[in-house]
Amino acid sequence: MREIVTIQVGGFANFIGSHFWNFQDEMLGLASDPYGDPLFKTQSLNMDVLYRTGETPQGALTYTPRLLSIDFQGSLGSMSSQGTLYNEGSNASSEVVTWAGNISTHASEPQKKNLFLQSLYQEEQNVPMGNGSNGGTKGAQNEIQDTDIVECLNKGVQFWTDFSKVHYHPQSLYEVNGLWMDGKQFDNYGAGRDVFTENLRGEEICDRLRFFVEECDHIQGFKFIVDDSGGFSPVAADFLESIADEYTNTPVLLYAVRSPGSLMNLRSRKQTVVRDLHDAVSFSRLSSFCKMIVPVGLPFLSTSKASTFLNIEDGNPYHCSAVYAAALHSTSLPFRMEPLGPTAETSDASGALDINGLVQMLAGQSRQNMVAILDVAMPAPSMRGKQDEHSLLQNLQPLTPEVAEDVDDLQAVESMTVHGAIVTEGQRASVSEVKNAVNAEYQNATARPMFCHLSVARCPLPIPLPFPSIFGNLVGQHGELLGSPISGSISRGSLDVHSIPMAARLRSSCAILPFLENRLGNLRKFGIQRGALGTDLLRSWGFGKDEVEDFGETLSKMVRTVNPHSEISSDSD
């Protein structure tokens, strides 16, 4: 067994995680549904890599994500931090109280379940269920109810739990005690500087992680998702430092994610300086404690090339997180593929890879660049596209910000995953057909990477009921790209689109250079140069001159790694 422990830190990271686990839950449900698509019943994908088996105090078997989620107090909405399966009593503290002074209690009204969560509760009262049993086909008998649910979710989602259909273990959900939801006051590095170390929070968080790690037979790594747009970045950095100390030989694959909303409303010069310094310090510290880091989050996802066939509201994290979650689902498929050796050509999946293998491939070879770019094609085009249609390589577009376009990099290294590909209308491509099509595209491409690892699965991305209505009117029921738009429909959701083919790619390329140079340049301009505007700000965040210069050297090394001849990487001070 090659287990993965998933860690989600911060609001937007948990929005992405909620969609990600909904995909897994849907796959489990479809695999057990006698009327479900046979492609979901494959034995080639081992879900135990991401899930753990357990037992409630009442003796009921459970199957829950091997997950640690960290967020504000009150961020769980109507969900209890104990989850819904174990019901281990009230949330009242069991600690011995020795304080004899005045005590003030801050309480909020319990959040009401929305229509979707009410429907889940009603189903569970009628049919005992664990993760996955809520999957299956969307039958006509539930159409009215499902329509109401979709409308309810599209009108408004406040918490990531509002659209989660997954059961979690009590150790999985950690609300930071005393840190209530107020993003405006928690929007910079200094706001979260001491959160991890105060009030024994770090020990509590590490104990929860230890719970999941110690039950693993052979952990392959940590998949760490952090919303690094504000105060949760230093929380994650401190946590990553503890992980690096305790699990020295276990690789960390880090996704640093941001919602478009976190990049808006910079009205003043001061706000811009704060944001630029936060970005530089955050990225430098986070990258120091992982094997590979993947920046994710476009300032305007809705108008990006990645959203060609999507209708996205940039200000809606429920929308944007769904796209990023789909890409992370695709990149994680190789980690749970069963190595099948020479018979892989005729199987449902090919190209198994573990986290360490991915890290060594992208960050350990050639120029040893640890910053990877994430690209996605959602949905992926047909493997037998006509000449006037875009190819797969043309459809793959970056979800990583500040990336150079049309870069010819002879040292580029890539890991691509294609799953659920369509070869003709209504017919999924075989593994060998996908391999042949991708190889042919690379042969005809003007710019080719030095090396590309290809993973293929026949299983498409299932679209669960609570997935937002973000598909455009050129996307068919099974994710096929149509020749003409569907009339009377601008946005389509889970009732119209049941699954889609996907392609995602992680690549090490010099196209990341603008991203790195911008952070290094801003740190030097606002934090290092004599008379810099941000010197006092950095000091208020707890960073002295030596630490700031260390951040600069870290970023400078990254720039030199990608481009040894870069002028900005030379220390001109």
Secondary structure, DSSP 8 states (H G I E B T S, - for coil): ---EEEEEESHHHHHHHHHHHHHHHHHHHHHH-TTS-GGGG-SSB-GGGTEEEEE-TT--EEEEE-EEEEEEETTTTTS-TTTTTS--S-S---S-----S-------------HHHHHHHHHHHHS---TTTT-S---GGGHHHHHHHHHHHHH---SGGGG------TTTEEEEEEEES-GGGG-SGGGGTTTTTGGGHHHHHHHHHHHHHHT-SS--EEEEEEETTSTHHHHHHHHHHHHHHHSTTS-EEEEEE--GGGG----SHHHHHHHHHHHHHHHHHHHTT-SEEEEE--TTGGGSGGGTTB---TT-HHHHHHHHHHHHHHHHGGGGB---GGGGGGSSEE----HHHHHHHHHSSTT---B-EEEEESS---TT--TTS--HHHH-EE-SSS--SS---TT-EEEEEEES-EEETTEE--HHHHHHHHHHHHHH-SS--SEEEEEEES--EE--TTS-S-B-TTB-TTS-B-SS--TT-S-B-TTT--EE-EEEEEEE-GGGHHHHHHHHHHHIIIIISTT-TTHHHHHHTT--HHHHHHHHHHHHHHHHHH-TT-STTS---
